Amino acid sequence: MVVWWGTRTECISALMRQVREGGLTPTDERSARHVLQALMQTWAEMQPSEALRSTAERLLTVHPLRTADALQLAAALQWCQGLTTGQDVVTFDRQLRDASYREGFTVLPEAF
């Protein structure tokens, strides 16, 4: 699994938002953090670079993405060197799903 450098922070942000909004109990949040810690031991991270930033900026001009989503998609494009056929992107964000599909990725999960 390859993820963008900011993925861990985005996951923690999402968990804490769910706690604040009542979607997760503090116990559930701690359990989710343990899962996140386990996943972190298995993934590789795409680091920030000028090329990645330039790609993200291009993506912002052609897709209705937020900054973090553009950076995630740019990292995926950099990882596969732009050869998206047969490569998967996993996301639940509708705009990121649409942009990833338009860039040629297979988007998972299929049913969303």
TANOR-V18472 format. One record per backbone hydrogen bond with DSSP energy under -1.0 kcal/mol. NH is the residue of the N-H (numbers start at 0). CO is the residue of the C=O. If there is no record, write none. Layout:
nh = <NH;NH>
co = <CO;CO>
This chain:
nh = <2;4;6;9;10;11;12;13;14;15;16;17;18;19;20;21;22;23;28;29;30;31;32;33;34;35;36;37;38;39;40;41;42;43;45;52;53;54;55;56;57;58;59;62;64;69;70;71;72;73;74;75;76;77;78;79;80;81;82;83;86;88;90;96;97;98;99;100;101;102;103;104;105;107>
co = <43;45;3;5;6;7;8;9;10;11;12;13;14;15;16;18;17;17;24;25;26;27;28;29;30;31;32;33;34;35;36;38;38;0;2;48;49;50;51;52;53;54;55;58;62;65;66;67;68;69;70;71;72;73;74;75;77;76;79;81;83;105;107;92;93;94;95;96;97;98;100;99;86;88>
